[in-house]
């Protein structure tokens, strides 16, 4: 007995030893090195934290590090008031963690093998301190891994043709001319603008070059200014002890930020102003939403493999000592846990296997009504507010404060604009080059006019739009703010300019200027990223800040909306091939011309895969089902975030509110409520598989687990909404949404004319295919018992090769043209929308349902076991709701099946990814025509959305091995667009593994 | 007898204008030295084995009542022992073993193809009958084409040209919108040597149809497979060009040698007679193809590479 105990305790101490070794050496170094002790002190005093370490269900493995008043000590237990605890699921996970590669650590986190409970920001602080000792090792590990990946990539590309390096050049050279057929095109004789290429715009070409060759920079301007302001003026209460109104607190802080923000004009740019002090590309590092999450990586972020950032030592110090300590308890994540006593939805969310609530970051994606500022100017909005207050004598306190806050915030924009004007004037004064001097003087004139007053010219409209984009971004979280219907917004200004010009030659010159201006806007928009921790880069690597922009579609009256600006914007998209603005096109069958659609397809062909294409008819149908939504407004919809529909300037849609893994409730139904990856008895006990007598009985269990997960998601979503109401009431954004001023309620309080929140589900195809297998093989043909099937799934089909082959060869999948399969898919999407459409989101709207997946289909697939569909463990789910590559060799089957899904269940849109490759027998024109045929038919059949990657496997392999040739190879992930060469390797492989259809 | 259908392929761009479905018929009256679809040569049912799909479970070996099959052996089936009972096909969980050709009735084919009609409509595509040689089943194909015409679907026939012209004109031609007519070579002896039959009937059929196509509503495109050393010799090409000139052919197609078909022999349990160094085992050189085009374009004949 005694000996046994001794051995056991030895075993336990082995794990403890692992931790202790590192921690003890770290502590010793800290406590004996004065310069390191300095790192424990912030501008607001010592930064204290107690960090625990434990193994789940192992009472013996407990310890803690206490950082207090400049000293670090170790404890053998975890104090009750510990701020954060690193939890390993099992002993093995702890030992694995110690030797794990960077990739493996991410996989462990995503598979719930290791997690952090408690205050994540303070855990990040501990990580930061560790990086001061072990940072070099960490950077070395990143480099080793990058090297390994490179080696693997070279091997993978060994036999790949290198012709992909020339493909883009060839496609650019082959560009088509277009006919002037669209009724809204007045000024372009050849709307495809084929005579221009990027060489005609050296300024924009230089910006593009810088974009591809410069690392984005983590900046601290916003964090520092907000922190300064609230330290001085109080945060929880004002300095005099009276409570803040949340709107006014935000507005005052925002005013201070804008008034003190550095007015930057990029050299040679035509549009003034920047989001961050870095004019090429910066991360705002918004301190209370997501900025704090890079605390642990401040000293390694410049050398990490995925999404590296430049960072200055001054920025590191400002963020570490000044900004993050202030916001460590004041960020959304922490406030959620504290105010709601660490609720179950937070626990589920933090374990990552199932829910991803974007409310932790923002209520975006969305589309504020920038057009309103272009039309009315800031003065017009202020006038609207004054009139509203005059009209409503009994306005309550909330209304008064909300409207006052809007005015203060708008003043902040005005002050920033004035500072920009002063700066431009200064630079004009110093400028020696007369041409540039003239440009600066013109910019000065523009800045004196807008956004204060209505815009009159295209230049004014673009400058106003850009400043408002900066403002909305900096007021909130600077993610997923859409530009909206750029062609509709800009056309009146373009026409006004054109009408003032009398000669043909001047028209030509102006057109070239207009292209350059829009090019400048695009380069401005792409000048920011959201700096996020490695794990987020791992999840959505290469994702931009996503400024969705759309052209085409119908007007509010249902007429053809294609105009001159449509083609001008498409030309810019073709020439720049940027991942952001994230480009979309709307197509209304029977209204928009084939000429337009063909151009959209050609731009896809030239750029490898943008814009994404949306069918107006299906989206408008989906949103017309809801009572009280005016058809004229619905017709003005814009895709935001990845694909999600929003009514610009009228609708707070929070379209990313609930991202979830549909395979999670499905797996729980197979395991009687236990989640097999998280090893967590989470859901209701819905029965063991051997007890299900019918397929319907199993389906009901799935439905119960689904309902359970979503009931938790709803709770979490609404809790986060209340946090937003306190923390981020967004007065400016609210001013740009119809309804808020009149109601006197900000957007977080349901002020917008229309409200909804969005859900998106991952793994639909795989769940549907799995259901079909269970139905057919277990309950209809009775080839296997449910228990046998589950055993095969649990063992990744090891020893069940025949069953696996039978599943793949004999059960029709979604996308194969089988009615049974599309019926099953519709059954599932109806189950989802029936629940979500009937839940109030806390702002008087419903939850919309959609199927885009970012990169989560790869990530969740990587950490999930096998599925009954035959998908093997670790393999990605399909992107969006794309059918399995095994469904059919014929792309028309895929297309036909996706088009058969009921649009009423897809109001948050879908991502249907198609990878096309082209035979070199065909001409440019034939290829473009063929793609156009496919898209047109898909839309006419009712399909909602489609996006392409037009690169063949050899090109992708060559790009993995030789990224230097493919810096602007953009690919559609599932929704967002990214540069292929910047993506995480698993994602690259997933894209490579997507079925390629030869055209 | 219902014909055997090998496959109905969707989204084919090589077999006519627009997006098309191609119905492959089994059996051909010629016996070409090269054969791009060896599985469609014989009119009989055959066994097919897709090695890449095989999981090595040996279900077929256990199931075969005659001991004729073994995926480890080459060829995988001993033809003398196999009586084509297809027990192995039924037992194969991976569908690695399959029939080459299934009997299908007209409505089954129509139903399979009809779901792609919206794509045909947008792209100006339709249905192509190919093979093998569809005209071996003249009545069936004519009924099938009539059904497609009734549905408003464009029909295209790919043919080796060896058929009875009288019944072709009465039965099939009225329902055929377009004909891709193979002219392998003009020299009749050579044709006999490499294709197993003299070409007199084929050339006459072509001439008849060519004349007719000038007044009737169907299009006719001659196509020549370019097989190294056989149909790409100077003599062969000049003879072809003369023939085209004589019969006012201004547009024709060439099909470049594509060696993928050689692998298909293994899947049929047969051995290919093509030697390892034969240039037929390689993709046709693109520059050479341009030279061929030039031979014809000099004489005002436009060549498209199909």
Interface residues (C-beta under 8 A of the other chain):
Chain A: X801 X802 X803 X804 X805 X806 X808 X809 X810 X817 X890 X891 X892 X893 X896 X919 X921 X922 X929 X930 X933 X934 X936 X937 X940 X941 X997 X999
Chain B: X9 X10 X11 X13 X18 X19 X53 X55 X57 X59 X93 X94 X95 X115 X116 X118 X119 X121 X122 X123 X125 X305
